[in-house]
Amino acid sequence: MGFTLKVTNRSRQGLKGLPPTIELPDDATVEFTKKQIASATKTSDFNRIGIFDPISKKTFKDRNAVLRELEPVSKNKEIIVKDLGPQISWKLVYLCEYFGPLVFHLLFVGVRNHLYPAVYPYIKSIMPVPNPAAASGELTSVQQAAFAMIMAHFLKRELEVLFVHKFSANTMPAAFIVRNSFFYWVFAGLLGALEIYAPFSASARAEPFLSAPSDVLGLALYVVGELCNANVHWYLSTLRKPGETARKIPTGLGFKLVTCPNYMFEIIAWVGVILVTRSPTLVVFITIGSYFMYIWALGKEKAYRKQFGDKYKKKRFVVLPYLL
């Protein structure tokens, strides 16, 4: 048994040698179809092949989705394809994203005794007087705590990419790596580290770590947020057993409150970091990040409602209860 689909190039400069139709077995997945088209068009990397909904023109991202079970495909008997260009693995993209902040925080801690004394005379008219203890060359206890919290966060993210996360798509266009990395490298990395470890920063001028109630609250939020975020990531990675392809409705920690509790706990952890560091740069970082997480979570909520119908209990808030 099998079925036949019409195959159409999405662009005029499309895949050369693309057949007008393709014969597929009933259980053909998106990834299997990509491999068949890559073979027919002599495309060296099947991940370059993008398969799109013939009506909405949106790409089918789940490589394990059975093509015949996708309503637009089964109804219209057609798929649209496109050469997406050179590809890079999602895993490598995420590893690069989180690697930048690790490097910048190590770098600025290493060069702070040379950088800030050289720069301060030129900006002292607009900057607070340096904390004498921080200006002596040693990180204050709050700066040390900030360094530990931020490094632990991004090391956790790297380990999750390597050993926990599963990706619905193998790759993404290689050119996107700069776009995706810029946000983390610049805001959480370069600007965040430049501010936090300065002897005249709010972190440097704060009272010793845990002497202020905001430090205690910040540390508690950070620990709870990181642990719960890790729990949700692990739960999602084990939601489908080996060999299963059908999507399931998640019901683990936090899913009764919001659509994406991993984002909720991520924000909680960063609020904890901000309470400890008093960093306006990190406020900007998590504000921008929360916006994107809200957009992604909204898309996930719409996908759940469409796929599971009445079986899915609709969520009013997708990231933060009573807020987003």
CORUR-V447014 format. One record per pair of residues at least 4 apart in sequence whose ideal C-beta (glycine too) atoms are under 6 Angstrom apart, sorted by sequence separation. I is the first residue (numbers start at 1). J is the second residue. D is the distance in whole Angstrom. If there is no record, write none. Layout:
<<I & J & D> <I & J & D>>
This chain:
<<24 & 28 & 4> <28 & 32 & 5> <71 & 75 & 6> <72 & 76 & 6> <88 & 92 & 6> <103 & 107 & 6> <108 & 112 & 6> <111 & 115 & 5> <112 & 116 & 6> <116 & 120 & 6> <120 & 124 & 6> <123 & 127 & 5> <139 & 143 & 4> <159 & 163 & 6> <160 & 164 & 4> <161 & 165 & 5> <172 & 176 & 5> <176 & 180 & 6> <177 & 181 & 6> <181 & 185 & 5> <182 & 186 & 6> <183 & 187 & 6> <184 & 188 & 5> <185 & 189 & 5> <186 & 190 & 5> <187 & 191 & 6> <188 & 192 & 5> <207 & 211 & 4> <214 & 218 & 6> <221 & 225 & 6> <224 & 228 & 6> <225 & 229 & 6> <240 & 244 & 4> <251 & 255 & 6> <273 & 277 & 6> <286 & 290 & 6> <293 & 297 & 6> <303 & 307 & 6> <304 & 308 & 6> <308 & 312 & 4> <317 & 321 & 5> <320 & 324 & 5> <9 & 14 & 3> <28 & 33 & 5> <38 & 43 & 4> <43 & 48 & 6> <52 & 57 & 5> <53 & 58 & 5> <130 & 135 & 4> <139 & 144 & 5> <160 & 165 & 6> <196 & 201 & 6> <199 & 204 & 5> <207 & 212 & 5> <210 & 215 & 5> <250 & 255 & 5> <274 & 279 & 6> <319 & 324 & 4> <67 & 73 & 5> <68 & 74 & 6> <134 & 140 & 5> <195 & 201 & 5> <209 & 215 & 6> <210 & 216 & 6> <255 & 261 & 6> <258 & 264 & 5> <52 & 59 & 5> <133 & 140 & 6> <196 & 203 & 5> <254 & 261 & 3> <305 & 312 & 6> <38 & 46 & 4> <274 & 282 & 5> <304 & 312 & 5> <9 & 18 & 6> <50 & 59 & 5> <51 & 60 & 5> <239 & 248 & 5> <274 & 283 & 6> <7 & 18 & 6> <35 & 46 & 5> <38 & 49 & 5> <34 & 46 & 5> <37 & 49 & 5> <301 & 315 & 6> <6 & 21 & 6> <7 & 22 & 5> <34 & 49 & 4> <270 & 286 & 4> <4 & 21 & 5> <5 & 22 & 6> <55 & 72 & 5> <235 & 252 & 4> <301 & 318 & 5> <54 & 72 & 6> <4 & 23 & 6> <53 & 72 & 5> <298 & 318 & 5> <2 & 23 & 6> <19 & 40 & 6> <30 & 51 & 6> <232 & 253 & 6> <297 & 318 & 4> <2 & 24 & 6> <54 & 76 & 5> <231 & 253 & 5> <297 & 319 & 5> <2 & 25 & 5> <18 & 41 & 6> <267 & 290 & 6> <17 & 41 & 5> <54 & 78 & 4> <113 & 137 & 5> <1 & 26 & 5> <294 & 319 & 5> <15 & 41 & 4> <54 & 80 & 5> <293 & 319 & 6> <51 & 79 & 5> <52 & 80 & 4> <232 & 261 & 5> <233 & 262 & 6> <30 & 60 & 5> <51 & 81 & 6> <232 & 262 & 4> <263 & 293 & 4> <294 & 324 & 5> <31 & 63 & 4> <50 & 82 & 5> <30 & 63 & 5> <229 & 262 & 6> <33 & 67 & 6> <50 & 84 & 5> <263 & 297 & 6> <29 & 64 & 6> <30 & 65 & 5> <48 & 83 & 5> <48 & 84 & 5> <229 & 265 & 4> <29 & 66 & 6> <228 & 265 & 4> <229 & 266 & 5> <260 & 297 & 4> <259 & 297 & 5> <28 & 67 & 5> <48 & 87 & 6> <47 & 87 & 4> <225 & 265 & 5> <260 & 300 & 6> <259 & 300 & 5> <26 & 68 & 6> <259 & 301 & 4> <225 & 268 & 4> <226 & 269 & 5> <37 & 81 & 6> <225 & 269 & 3> <105 & 150 & 6> <221 & 268 & 5> <222 & 269 & 5> <146 & 196 & 5> <221 & 271 & 6> <222 & 272 & 3> <221 & 272 & 3> <222 & 273 & 6> <102 & 154 & 5> <101 & 154 & 5> <143 & 197 & 6> <218 & 272 & 4> <264 & 319 & 6> <98 & 154 & 5> <259 & 315 & 5> <263 & 319 & 5> <264 & 320 & 6> <146 & 203 & 6> <218 & 275 & 3> <217 & 275 & 6> <218 & 276 & 4> <98 & 157 & 4> <249 & 308 & 6> <258 & 317 & 5> <259 & 318 & 4> <98 & 158 & 5> <143 & 203 & 5> <258 & 318 & 6> <142 & 203 & 5> <214 & 275 & 5> <215 & 276 & 6> <258 & 319 & 6> <249 & 312 & 6> <135 & 199 & 4> <140 & 204 & 5> <142 & 206 & 4> <145 & 209 & 5> <257 & 321 & 5> <134 & 199 & 4> <95 & 161 & 5> <94 & 161 & 4> <141 & 208 & 5> <142 & 209 & 5> <15 & 83 & 5> <131 & 199 & 6> <141 & 209 & 4> <130 & 199 & 4> <164 & 233 & 5> <10 & 80 & 5> <91 & 161 & 6> <130 & 200 & 5> <134 & 204 & 4> <164 & 234 & 6> <166 & 237 & 5> <5 & 77 & 6> <6 & 78 & 4> <8 & 80 & 5> <10 & 82 & 4> <128 & 200 & 5> <127 & 200 & 5> <131 & 204 & 4> <149 & 222 & 6> <160 & 233 & 5> <164 & 237 & 5> <5 & 79 & 6> <131 & 205 & 5> <203 & 277 & 5> <202 & 278 & 4> <90 & 167 & 4> <96 & 177 & 6> <100 & 181 & 6> <196 & 277 & 6> <89 & 171 & 5> <90 & 172 & 6> <116 & 198 & 6> <97 & 180 & 6> <101 & 184 & 6> <116 & 199 & 6> <196 & 279 & 6> <87 & 171 & 4> <93 & 177 & 5> <97 & 181 & 5> <100 & 184 & 6> <195 & 279 & 6> <96 & 181 & 5> <100 & 185 & 3> <104 & 189 & 4> <108 & 193 & 4> <112 & 197 & 5> <88 & 174 & 4> <104 & 190 & 5> <195 & 281 & 5> <87 & 174 & 6> <93 & 180 & 6> <97 & 184 & 5> <101 & 188 & 4> <85 & 173 & 5> <86 & 174 & 4> <101 & 189 & 4> <105 & 193 & 5> <109 & 197 & 6> <84 & 173 & 6> <88 & 177 & 6> <100 & 189 & 5> <104 & 193 & 5> <108 & 197 & 5> <192 & 281 & 5> <191 & 281 & 5> <192 & 282 & 6> <188 & 285 & 5> <187 & 285 & 4> <62 & 168 & 5> <63 & 169 & 6> <61 & 168 & 5> <61 & 169 & 5> <47 & 170 & 5> <47 & 171 & 4> <149 & 273 & 5> <146 & 276 & 6> <145 & 276 & 6> <146 & 277 & 4> <64 & 245 & 5>>
